[in-house]
Every structure is written in structure tokens, then in C-alpha cells.
Amino acid sequence: MSKEPKVAIIPLGGLGEIGKNMMAVKYGENILVVDCGMMFPEEELLGIDVVIPDITYLLENREQVRAIVLTHGHEDHIGALPYVLRQLNLPVYGTCLTLGILQGKLKEHGLEREAVLHRVKPRDTVNIGPFKVEFIRVSHSVPDAVSVAIHTPVGTIVHTGDFKLDQTPVDGAVTDFYRFAQLGEKGVLALLSDSTNVERPGYTMSESVVGQTFDETFRQAKERIIVATFASNVHRLQQAITTAHRYDRKVAVVGRSMINVLSIAHELGYLKIPDGTLVELEEAARLPKHKIVYLSTGSQGEPMSALTRMAMGDHRQVEILPGDTVIISATPIPGNEKLVARIIDQLFKQGAHVIYEAVSGIHVSGHPSQEELKLMINMTRPKFFIPVHGEYRMLIKHARLAREMGIPEKNIFVLENGQVLELSRKSGRVTGRVTAGRVLVDGLGVGDVGNIVLRDRKQLSQDGILIVVVTINRESGQIMAGPDIVSRGFVYVRESEPLLEEAREKVKGALEKCTERGLTEWSSIKSQVRDVLGKFLYEKTRRRPMILPIIMEV
């Protein structure tokens, strides 16, 4: 009796978190990867630049990994590729703008010549090993977004990517409802659907609504206008540029990522910019105030972004002037609310008129609300349902929604990163777990900062450091110089001389005890110094600085 064929779905990132989306689909000895994103660090990840998925599973099975397919060009779906392609030089499939944005990133990392990129368009089908991968047009906040239908010998898996069912998209490229319905008619084995907005009832508003708000705001603004949004939100940039042209204003671009995406999108034909509309920052500074619009990065309050530097008054070319209208056309990503609020406050202090989502219709989401999620389930009519893309509560609520739509509870799987879900035509079950998690990137170091380093950084940030330097005679064990104490981030030395003098005496006492007991091992002496000094400082200050003894022998 022949064994029933099975296909495995293995999330490597993007479940229970916002960002670093990555999914593996395995059939036999073949693995296909969908998306390869990164996420920005939370507050407790001190000094970390970005967080990428752990690809240990793919590296262990590198001979089986066939390709990476991309749904769209946002950082949380393509941002980890420069790091992953260094270790796994796989062919990458994506739409024109997605690959255009990716090429810019690869160039920064010196990988543009090594990467094997294949351009596809909606309705294209490519054969990758036993997988037949079909790309289906959807609307999102970046153009050229697609869902992928992965046809396997077991059945069809539909991965929605990020989507919304926008009936009036800015570029006129409407979601391919017909193709989703066709797949549903033929039979979909599993639907993996975007959960980000599952808590919102109704429908997500169309992107074109923002254009109407822009029109009203531009018409009323008497002086300069500064629009801050995500660099990748090309539809938003298009609407800002079109509205600026309508009101006879020139447009200047501030922020490196904004300049990069705008030039790529314009070059590939995704942005229509009327002749003479774009000007350099130097020229913009010479124009009358009512004739200029700045497009800027920094809608998330990022510390080094253009808008933040303007608000703090340390941008070299643009400063906020009283009477400026600042439009923050984005919603804060969870965790960024304080940063954004601080920037809004600072802009008000500078005399600007600030328009932000809490008080206007200046931003709409790129993700589907409940009614759109229901429609996707109804169109595809899947046998199995797996919520993806979102924090854990969102996955649970999406699973509940699917249950209300008539999908049996035994066919709904809320997975965790690393779990292996095996599906046959009739049944599904979680059969195990593979290595999955996060890899921290700090500067050029990938994965070399772990929990111990982060713990040390946290301690340094909270209580500072004391460095104790002492010189000891190698033969006699007598103190030749010191102990000298250097304080950083613990106490202000000039005002704490008595405390540090007492600390020196404690260290001297500890070293003399070590000599009396015949202790010559450096590690033992350092440990003794650390214990005595740590106890003394806690009694005196209720603080626990990091203590770093340095012993030199002469």
C-alpha cells in the first residue's frame, strides 16, 4: 500500500511578531522559501541594528532548498536577503519593483553581481522543482505586490502575502479576484492569510482616500509642506507629488532611503513625476515658502531619520519654521508610539502645524480588515487554514474568524516559528520542530551578539561601569601601583571622591587578604575584588555597576 503524499509548512519567522516574515514549504527532498524579511529591534535590544530570521534549518538542508519567492518589496519581507544570500546563493523570484528595491539593497552589501534574480509578473507561473508557483496580483501599500499559489502534488497552498482588497487602487491595478475564485473552485489545500488587521471590523479604506486628504491640506497650507511617510509607499508618494503639481509646488526629497526608492520607482515607471516638479534641496531653500513640498523619511520617529533631525534642529539642510505644515502619513508600528509622540510634540514646539493619523484621515492601512479576510476565505474555500503575519493574539483572532466561516477547528492551525505542519489531502498535524528564532545584526556582526552581551549592555546602560586597575609584583604579590578606579556612567567622580577613596581602601583590603591566603590565580583575585567592591557599592548607593578589575604584573 503506497504511502499518502505529504507537504510540510514550516514558518521560520513572522508568527507572533510584526516583521521578519519567512516561510518554508517542503515536499519530498525539495524546499521552497516564501519571503525573507527582517524586523527592527525592540527597546531592550540595545545597540542592535536589525533582527533577521535564524536560517539554521535551511543551512542544514542547503542541498534541498530550491529558491526564494517574494510577495512584495517591504523590509519585513525582503530585508534579510543580503544576509541570507551570503550563505545560500539561491535564485530569487519577484516582481519588477520588488526586485528593483532588492537590487538597491544588494548593491549596498556588494552582492548585486552574485545574486540570481528572476523577474515575474502577475499571472506568471514558474516551475521550481516539484512546485508550480503562480503569482496573483493583490493591492498593498507598495505596488507590484502579489500572493503566491504553490501547486504541489498534494494540493495547492495559497500564501496571501500582505494584501488588502482595494476597489479603487491609485495605480488602477485591482486585486485578481477572479483567479482567487478559480483556485477556490478547483480546490485549495491550505490558505495562509495576513492577520495584521484582524482586530479591525469592516473594510480597510482605499489608498485613494489619502489623496483627497492631501488635496484638502495642500489647498489650505499657506507656507511649506513636509510629508513624512514610508519610503516604500510609492502610491502615497505618487499622490503627494500629483497634489503638489496641482497646486504649483515643487517637490524636494529628504532622506537616503526615500531618495533611493523614489529613483528606482521612477526609473521602472511606477512613479509618474511631471517634468520640472522635482528640485534639489539647495534650490528648494531659495523658493518662496508657499511653493515647496518636502518628502521625508521618519514617519516612525527613528532617531537618525530626516524628520527627527529636522524636529530636533540638527538637520544640515532643512529646519522646521513656524507656519510649516507637517503631515505624518503613517501609523506607528507597535513599539514606536512613544518615539512618534515625542517627534509630534517637538514639531509643535517649533511652531509647525502637525497633521497625524490620530486626528485625520491622512493614513490608511495596507492590510485587510475583517470583512476582507472573510472574503478571501470565501473565495479560496481552503481545506486547511493557517493565520500568518501578526502578533500571537492576531493569529488567535484570525483562527476564530475562520472557525466562524465554517472551517472545522481540526483543520485550523495556529503555528509558532519552527513548528512543522504536515498536510496530506485528508488531514494535518504538527509533527515536530526545527531551529527557528532571531539572529541579531550589530554593524558588520551577524549573530555574534547574544543574551550575555545584551545582559551586559543592559547593566551598563542602567548602572554604568567601574574599572579597577592595579599593578602587582609577580614574585612577592605586593601592590606596586594603584588601585586606580575609573568610573563611567556610575557616579560623577569630582563629587564622589570620598566614596571612591573608600572603595580603593576596600580593594586594597581584598588584595591583601588574597596575598595572605596565597591566592595567585588572576581569576580568583578578580572575583574577590568584584565581590568585595560590589557589596560595598550596593550598601552605599543601592546600585550595581559592572565592575571590571584589570591586574597587571611587573
C-alpha angles and dihedrals in degrees: 000000000000119000115250110252116245137193122204127216114202120181111208095178144350100063117114091003139069107247145009092080114191131153131181124205115196129194119171107315094341129097126189120191123211114203128340110215139166134211134214116250125263119237095267092059093084115201094357114138102197140349120227132183121271105248097187090122092055093046091051089052098034093137090061099047108102107177149325119246120197128211098196145336105267120126092243089060105035105016097098095051096094089057096041097045090057088065101029114032096199130161110262123210122200145135123274100267093038091056091042091058090042092052089056089054094045090051090057088054094044093245102112094107097046099048118096106215125183118195118218134175133209113291091024117131123202130188114228111176107302091341123097104200120200124191117216124192118244134169120249138147091277121054123246094037117158141183117223127226109200110200110203132172087257096050145289121305115199116202108188097197110198110328148150129194098242110177093191106036117180093241094042091241100136123196112270096248091164094059093048089051091048091053090048089052092052092044132266117220096199138003119206105193136188110256101182097110100030090120092063117087123218125012131326111248119252119262088237088071088071089057090059091051090048090052093052093045095046090049092054099040112104099188139019121340123210117192116194118191142135110298091226094055092098093168089057091048090049092053092048092050093046092049092046090053091048090056093043096250127143120230126226123184124222124189130047098247091048091051091048097049094042093053092046093048092046093047092050093047098250093116123053109204117182113233114271094014097108117071135175119256092250091057092044090057090059096050124095110269094245091056102062140079122184120206108206144179120229105082088139095052092248107182097235098036124118096250093049092050090048091050091049091047097241102107110119098219110022128046128180112253128196108267096032116137111222117194115195099197101187140068119243114261109237106279095027097079095102093048092051093045090051092053092047090052091048092050090052089050089055089056098255125144104235124202115191137163098266091064104030149026091257095124136040126187125251092217133085123260123215099283092051091049089052091049091052090052091047093049096049099032094199126198092217128032127203119178112215139175109046149069117295096263089054092053090051093049091047090051089052090051091052090051090053088052090060103262108141115248092237089060095053118087125190100194135193124220108280098022116129114223113194117200129191123180090269109029146017135204141166105253104178148317137269130200110284135150139098134319116202120222117204114175107306093341115101115192095345093111111077139164095289093054091046090049090053091048090050091051091048091050093049106039107006128223138287118202115201114198120190133166117213131190106246095217105037100028089227120147108254098178137004148323089220118182123208117192126200121175092348109085134343101259099215092055095042104050094125091052093049092044089054089047090054090053090051090052091048090051091050092050092049090052089052090052092049091051091047094243109163102156108110093216091055093047092048091048091051092050091047093050097046095044094042092053093046094049093047091052091050102038108011087233130119109209120182107263116210114186115198115194122191123191124212 
